[in-house]
Amino acid sequence: MRKSIARPGTFQRRRSTAAIARSAALSLCAGIMPPDSAPFVFRALAFLFFLSACVFFWFLLYRSADYSIYLPLPVPRVGSSSSSSFINNHRHATFTRILPSEAANSPPENEELKIERVLKDAAMEDQTVILTTLNEAWAASDSVIDLFLESFRIGDHTRRFLNHLVIIALDQKAFARCLLLHTHCFTLVTEGVDFSGEAYFMTTDYLKMMWRRIDFLRSVLEMGYNFIFSDADIMWFRDPFPHFLPNADFQIACDHFLGSPYNVNNIPNGGFNYVKSTNRSIEFYKFWYSSRETYPRLHDQDVLNIIKFDPFIMNIGLEIGFLDTAYFGGLCEPSKDLNLVSTMHANCCLGLESKLHDLRIMLQDWKEYMSMPPSLKRSSQATWRVPQSCNIDALLSIKLFNSKAKYIQTGAFQRNETGVYQS
């Protein structure tokens, strides 16, 4: 009977892959390379490479996960001044670190928390912020927003105010453009309302946009922030703060200034105002917003012209101040002396192209003035070359028509010899 002899080749085939890898690794370490072991060495190296890739993949997955999102937020002491900012900062850090699939399924950050974070980052030491609103039509390249920001950069010590400017985007395209141009941006999209296009004066979209702005500004006051609201078609040339009234709760620019900042017959323009956060100003903004239902066909500025005489204003003790057009001018009533002007508004102007045309001339006038030697500036009678494309007479006719209808509707006012309505 013949004895069976195990052949070396058969024995090698029955060995496990792990054993082969270990044997090959030991052989390599010892500098031994049997002539028939090359295929097994390559298999061993492939196995080790695959194992390393798996370990590296799981390491990356572990590092990218943030398990703190599944834990409750630590609760700061009740009444702590840092409690709201603590929660806000913690949420912001968490949402930016989680995996994309988790972020898409996470609930959106509360709107009030988002605006509080933006306002806090932009606020001055006294909790004052500068606000403007922006829609797609004014956000286009080389449009109103570019000229607005340029005015801060070429103004007399106004560049620093850009650190405190918050741009409130009324649609997603305006928000995207804001992120390209500026640091402090916030989107305020109203469901079911499209604010992206050019809103012509007194159209339905225009009225909705103006009243949405009033309601938003009320919420800013309730958060404890003072604000300067400035339309984006207002050019900033000097620091406006030295010309604000020290004790007024609510201060507003004028289309027509009658000489006294406390004369309620001044014709205000809602495009520029400085408001302190007080109980009086908050109640006033609530009253102003609710008055849209009493006067449904009027915009916020015309409604203000009515309610400024209302006994409610006196009852809450609100101090209203009207800003002198010598410092806060506009195309309705331009500031005559460039040595005094702080801001200039492209008001009394219909149509975006006309507005852009006159704004560009306005900026050029300012650049030429700033290029003069100081002595020549002081003695110069330099003034504006605008309005040009803006047809002031046409717009004033529209405003006069609206004013007549408004005052006839209320029955509370009459027109005097100078054409100014009074109680």
Disulfide bonds with the S-S distance in Angstrom:
Cys178-Cys185 1.94
Cys332-Cys348 1.65
Cys349-Cys390 1.97
